[in-house]
Amino acid sequence: MYICLGVFVLFISGCSVAEPVAKATPGEQKQVNLTEPAKDVADTGAKIRIEPNGPADTVRVFYHLLREKKFREAIFLTNLKPAIETLNDTELKEFAVDFESIAGQVPAQLEINGEIVTGDVATVTVNLPKDQGGEKETQPVKLKKENGVWVIISADGAAGNEIRKEGKNYFYNLRVKTHQDEAREMLESISKAEVAYALKNGAAYIDIDTLVGSGYLPADVKSSESTGYNYELTLIKEKNRYSATATPAVYGKTGKLSFLLYLDDKGRSHVTGKDTGGQPLRK
């Protein structure tokens, strides 16, 4: 449940063989030496020959920087650059949990298995985890050559224009939207978990701690650190009914909409959302 899974559509692993570049300050373009070999790992993950400064080399370096938590430098290799180049260090730290969740999933070696170049556009195929802790699958990474340098395209079309228009506000707005989408999904997961638990326990619903402990829900439902939301579940009438709320941990920063999960008279679950100024939504 991390914003960066949405931001980095290309959730790729890092074979990482480039030396991290020097820290870039807001608004400053730093050149990345794509040809310098890493001093810590051998480049044995690639299935094809990687040409220095080519598309595959850019992908390789990007994920090395990401794995090394050199977030500003990594994102400078993508078209998300306008969204981060004016963020100062303090502002960048606000996204630390989001970025580090991705960095922690980047393997030590990147399995690059294909590269197709047509003029100034390219596609690099890599074996990547489908999701957090998931199995790998072959996924494409798109790149475009700009001013003689290959740039990873994390968002194109309208999204690319939005990045250029919003600048650093893009990450803030995206975090709010991502957390809101995931809050709704989490409440839907709570509904499914309650049904599954009740089927095995005499139609009785149960609290969040038990659902987490029994493996029906992820542990991060109990913390707003990664979700940006506080969840509360209320059992009603001898545990045969319940309701649950999702409220922004910091209104306007981690989310704006508050959500309510409730059961109708026929026992069917519904999730509704509304801007309540940061207060729990009540029916």
RODO-2510 file (C-alpha; in nm, 4 decimals, decimal comma):
residues 283
     n   res          X          Y          Z
     1     m     0,0000     0,0000     0,0000
     2     y     0,2607     0,2491    -0,1068
     3     i     0,2360     0,5454    -0,3328
     4     c     0,5424     0,4482    -0,5295
     5     l     0,3836     0,1357    -0,6661
     6     g     0,1595     0,3771    -0,8473
     7     v     0,4314     0,6255    -0,9325
     8     f     0,6808     0,3686    -1,0604
     9     v     0,4578     0,1770    -1,2945
    10     l     0,7823     0,0083    -1,3928
    11     f     0,8359    -0,1722    -1,0660
    12     i     1,1565    -0,3351    -1,1773
    13     s     1,4375    -0,5074    -0,9969
    14     g     1,7845    -0,3574    -0,9807
    15     c     2,0930    -0,5316    -1,1083
    16     s     2,2722    -0,2172    -1,0184
    17     v     2,6120    -0,1742    -1,1557
    18     a     2,6639     0,1971    -1,1669
    19     e     2,8308     0,4024    -0,8996
    20     p     2,5762     0,6330    -0,7278
    21     v     2,6056     0,9881    -0,8535
    22     a     2,6696     1,2908    -0,6403
    23     k     2,3692     1,4335    -0,4591
    24     a     2,1706     1,6783    -0,6684
    25     t     2,0258     1,9861    -0,5119
    26     p     1,6795     2,1166    -0,6115
    27     g     1,6809     2,2539    -0,9644
    28     e     2,0307     2,1212    -1,0409
    29     q     2,0895     1,8670    -1,3198
    30     k     2,3526     1,6061    -1,2355
    31     q     2,5078     1,3902    -1,5038
    32     v     2,5022     1,0181    -1,4319
    33     n     2,8060     0,8183    -1,5354
    34     l     2,6325     0,5169    -1,6826
    35     t     2,9533     0,3462    -1,7905
    36     e     3,1354     0,3291    -1,4569
    37     p     3,1083    -0,0240    -1,3132
    38     a     2,9839    -0,0844    -0,9627
    39     k     3,2350    -0,1639    -0,6958
    40     d     3,0025    -0,3871    -0,4918
    41     v     2,8291    -0,6356    -0,7245
    42     a     2,9006    -0,8002    -1,0571
    43     d     2,6655    -0,7422    -1,3475
    44     t     2,5479    -1,1017    -1,3952
    45     g     2,1717    -1,0589    -1,3978
    46     a     2,1334    -0,9344    -1,7547
    47     k     2,0411    -1,1831    -2,0271
    48     i     2,1580    -0,9536    -2,3092
    49     r     2,4624    -0,7429    -2,3829
    50     i     2,4161    -0,3974    -2,2314
    51     e     2,5618    -0,1132    -2,4334
    52     p     2,7058     0,1759    -2,2289
    53     n     2,4635     0,4702    -2,2056
    54     g     2,1938     0,2749    -2,3887
    55     p     1,8317     0,2196    -2,2786
    56     a     1,9070    -0,1003    -2,0846
    57     d     2,2007     0,0727    -1,9172
    58     t     1,9700     0,3542    -1,8029
    59     v     1,7216     0,1047    -1,6570
    60     r     2,0055    -0,0785    -1,4857
    61     v     2,1444     0,2378    -1,3279
    62     f     1,8006     0,3625    -1,2258
    63     y     1,7354     0,0563    -1,0152
    64     h     2,0825     0,0568    -0,8660
    65     l     2,0257     0,4132    -0,7467
    66     l     1,6815     0,3197    -0,6193
    67     r     1,8179     0,0204    -0,4297
    68     e     2,0852     0,2440    -0,2787
    69     k     1,8090     0,4884    -0,1727
    70     k     1,9469     0,7625    -0,3977
    71     f     1,5914     0,8656    -0,4753
    72     r     1,6522     1,2090    -0,6225
    73     e     1,9214     1,0822    -0,8563
    74     a     1,7117     0,7823    -0,9597
    75     i     1,4059     0,9892    -1,0421
    76     f     1,6224     1,2318    -1,2404
    77     l     1,6581     0,9450    -1,4900
    78     t     1,2811     0,9442    -1,5486
    79     n     1,0291     1,1927    -1,6777
    80     l     0,9175     1,2390    -1,3171
    81     k     1,2107     1,4780    -1,2828
    82     p     0,9920     1,7956    -1,2790
    83     a     0,8051     1,6511    -0,9801
    84     i     1,1168     1,6131    -0,7683
    85     e     1,3800     1,8614    -0,8831
    86     t     1,2319     2,1472    -0,6776
    87     l     1,1696     1,9375    -0,3646
    88     n     1,4174     2,0255    -0,0910
    89     d     1,5636     1,7564     0,1337
    90     t     1,3041     1,8086     0,4067
    91     e     1,0171     1,7759     0,1596
    92     l     1,1751     1,4690     0,0024
    93     k     1,1924     1,3002     0,3432
    94     e     0,8127     1,3221     0,3653
    95     f     0,8017     1,0506     0,0981
    96     a     1,0705     0,8362     0,2620
    97     v     0,8330     0,5561     0,3664
    98     d     0,6835     0,5416     0,0184
    99     f     1,0164     0,5364    -0,1663
   100     e     1,1917     0,3027     0,0770
   101     s     0,9143     0,0463     0,0452
   102     i     1,0107     0,0105    -0,3205
   103     a     1,3872     0,0268    -0,2605
   104     g     1,3598    -0,2605    -0,0161
   105     q     1,2050    -0,4819    -0,2833
   106     v     1,4699    -0,4243    -0,5488
   107     p     1,6785    -0,7444    -0,5868
   108     a     2,0552    -0,7290    -0,6030
   109     q     2,0570    -0,8311    -0,9693
   110     l     1,8350    -0,7140    -1,2512
   111     e     1,7223    -0,9684    -1,5098
   112     i     1,7138    -0,7611    -1,8287
   113     n     1,6142    -0,9914    -2,1122
   114     g     1,5409    -0,7642    -2,4075
   115     e     1,5947    -0,4234    -2,5662
   116     i     1,4222    -0,2838    -2,8745
   117     v     1,5324     0,0552    -3,0081
   118     t     1,3450     0,2407    -3,2812
   119     g     1,4891     0,5848    -3,3407
   120     d     1,4446     0,7894    -3,0244
   121     v     1,2131     0,5444    -2,8476
   122     a     1,2984     0,2148    -2,6830
   123     t     1,1504    -0,0679    -2,4812
   124     v     1,3509    -0,2702    -2,2317
   125     t     1,1982    -0,5923    -2,0997
   126     v     1,2824    -0,7043    -1,7488
   127     n     1,1764    -0,9814    -1,5129
   128     l     1,0045    -0,8016    -1,2248
   129     p     0,7965    -0,8854    -0,9185
   130     k     0,4284    -0,8394    -1,0037
   131     d     0,3626    -0,6901    -0,6616
   132     q     0,5077    -0,6742    -0,3139
   133     g     0,6699    -1,0116    -0,2523
   134     g     0,5136    -1,1554    -0,5677
   135     e     0,6583    -1,3811    -0,8346
   136     k     0,8457    -1,2288    -1,1253
   137     e     0,7044    -1,1740    -1,4707
   138     t     0,8399    -1,0110    -1,7847
   139     q     0,7413    -0,6446    -1,7991
   140     p     0,8278    -0,3653    -2,0449
   141     v     0,9933    -0,0360    -1,9554
   142     k     0,9525     0,2460    -2,2054
   143     l     1,2214     0,5050    -2,2695
   144     k     1,2646     0,8100    -2,4892
   145     k     1,5797     0,9905    -2,5951
   146     e     1,5769     1,3565    -2,4949
   147     n     1,8736     1,5813    -2,5732
   148     g     2,0832     1,2756    -2,6439
   149     v     2,0005     1,1053    -2,3120
   150     w     1,7672     0,8089    -2,2564
   151     v     1,4852     0,8888    -2,0134
   152     i     1,2554     0,6315    -1,8505
   153     i     0,8905     0,7148    -1,9167
   154     s     0,7003     0,6581    -1,5923
   155     a     0,3947     0,8424    -1,7223
   156     d     0,3054     0,9610    -2,0692
   157     g     0,0255     1,1448    -2,2431
   158     a    -0,2007     1,3393    -2,0077
   159     a    -0,0128     1,2125    -1,7027
   160     g     0,3162     1,3396    -1,8440
   161     n     0,1640     1,6816    -1,9046
   162     e     0,0257     1,6794    -1,5512
   163     i     0,3722     1,6162    -1,4092
   164     r     0,5182     1,9135    -1,5972
   165     k     0,2280     2,1354    -1,4960
   166     e     0,2111     2,0479    -1,1253
   167     g     0,5816     2,0137    -1,0553
   168     k     0,6501     1,9054    -0,6981
   169     n     0,2785     1,9184    -0,6164
   170     y     0,2384     1,6116    -0,8370
   171     f     0,3774     1,3809    -0,5691
   172     y     0,1636     1,5386    -0,2976
   173     n    -0,1535     1,5111    -0,5058
   174     l    -0,0678     1,1581    -0,6154
   175     r    -0,0098     1,0494    -0,2564
   176     v    -0,3527     1,1785    -0,1542
   177     k    -0,5233     1,0048    -0,4461
   178     t    -0,3321     0,6803    -0,3916
   179     h    -0,4085     0,6676    -0,0212
   180     q    -0,7759     0,7401    -0,0859
   181     d    -0,8012     0,4648    -0,3461
   182     e    -0,6274     0,2227    -0,1129
   183     a    -0,8452     0,3237     0,1835
   184     r    -1,1550     0,2268    -0,0122
   185     e    -0,9891    -0,1000    -0,1152
   186     m    -0,8894    -0,1724     0,2443
   187     l    -1,2472    -0,1313     0,3653
   188     e    -1,3592    -0,3673     0,0908
   189     s    -1,0927    -0,6109     0,2122
   190     i    -1,2273    -0,5780     0,5662
   191     s    -1,5739    -0,6659     0,4361
   192     k    -1,4423    -0,9790     0,2604
   193     a    -1,2358    -1,0750     0,5650
   194     e    -1,5386    -1,0466     0,7949
   195     v    -1,7433    -1,2694     0,5649
   196     a    -1,4663    -1,5290     0,5483
   197     y    -1,4217    -1,5249     0,9254
   198     a    -1,7949    -1,5413     0,9952
   199     l    -1,8408    -1,8437     0,7688
   200     k    -1,5972    -2,0355     0,9878
   201     n    -1,7121    -1,8984     1,3218
   202     g    -2,0875    -1,9241     1,3450
   203     a    -2,1746    -1,6047     1,1584
   204     a    -1,9977    -1,3918     1,4198
   205     y    -1,7898    -1,0950     1,3104
   206     i    -1,4683    -0,9990     1,4858
   207     d    -1,2267    -0,7115     1,5573
   208     i    -0,9389    -0,5966     1,3370
   209     d    -0,6669    -0,7404     1,5617
   210     t    -0,8126    -1,0881     1,5255
   211     l    -0,8535    -1,0517     1,1501
   212     v    -0,4887    -0,9496     1,1195
   213     g    -0,3697    -1,2222     1,3563
   214     s    -0,5682    -1,4837     1,1631
   215     g    -0,4162    -1,3743     0,8328
   216     y    -0,7328    -1,2253     0,6849
   217     l    -0,5922    -0,8688     0,6700
   218     p    -0,2447    -0,7160     0,6211
   219     a    -0,0772    -0,5764     0,9318
   220     d    -0,0554    -0,2234     0,7918
   221     v    -0,4298    -0,1799     0,8494
   222     k    -0,3274    -0,1131     1,2111
   223     s    -0,0895     0,1730     1,1244
   224     s    -0,1213     0,4938     0,9259
   225     e     0,2530     0,5098     0,8543
   226     s     0,2270     0,3468     0,5140
   227     t    -0,1469     0,3726     0,4520
   228     g    -0,2012     0,7381     0,5437
   229     y    -0,5324     0,6379     0,7054
   230     n    -0,6582     0,5343     1,0480
   231     y    -0,8995     0,2405     1,0465
   232     e    -1,1595     0,1687     1,3123
   233     l    -1,4015    -0,1246     1,3254
   234     t    -1,7082    -0,1273     1,5508
   235     l    -1,8943    -0,4486     1,6341
   236     i    -2,2712    -0,4155     1,6775
   237     k    -2,5463    -0,6342     1,8277
   238     e    -2,3807    -0,9463     1,9628
   239     k    -2,1184    -0,9367     1,6859
   240     n    -2,3700    -1,0057     1,4101
   241     r    -2,3271    -0,6607     1,2565
   242     y    -2,0370    -0,4162     1,2233
   243     s    -1,9222    -0,0928     1,0639
   244     a    -1,5757     0,0391     0,9837
   245     t    -1,4266     0,3782     0,9063
   246     a    -1,1130     0,5022     0,7297
   247     t    -1,0069     0,8550     0,8255
   248     p    -0,7055     1,0511     0,6948
   249     a    -0,4175     1,0475     0,9420
   250     v    -0,3333     1,4048     0,8400
   251     y    -0,6209     1,5730     0,6583
   252     g    -0,5158     1,7280     0,3275
   253     k    -0,1735     1,5656     0,3394
   254     t    -0,2362     1,1910     0,3494
   255     g    -0,5952     1,2084     0,2284
   256     k    -0,9030     1,4297     0,2088
   257     l    -1,1917     1,1844     0,1891
   258     s    -1,3194     0,9889     0,4888
   259     f    -1,4786     0,6495     0,4198
   260     l    -1,7472     0,4377     0,5844
   261     l    -1,8117     0,0645     0,5463
   262     y    -2,1601    -0,0391     0,6613
   263     l    -2,4096    -0,3197     0,6184
   264     d    -2,7580    -0,2539     0,4836
   265     d    -3,0755    -0,4208     0,6141
   266     k    -3,0043    -0,7281     0,4029
   267     g    -2,6502    -0,7606     0,5336
   268     r    -2,4850    -0,6414     0,2154
   269     s    -2,1762    -0,4261     0,2579
   270     h    -2,1323    -0,0785     0,1102
   271     v    -1,8422     0,1676     0,1088
   272     t    -1,9071     0,5393     0,0788
   273     g    -1,6701     0,8359     0,0914
   274     k    -1,7033     1,2064     0,1661
   275     d    -1,4881     1,5051     0,2564
   276     t    -1,5663     1,5632     0,6234
   277     g    -1,2718     1,7862     0,7006
   278     g    -1,0767     1,4992     0,8488
   279     q    -1,3500     1,3638     1,0785
   280     p    -1,4735     1,0016     1,0716
   281     l    -1,7651     0,9515     0,8331
   282     r    -2,0863     0,8436     1,0000
   283     k    -2,3975     0,7096     0,8326
***
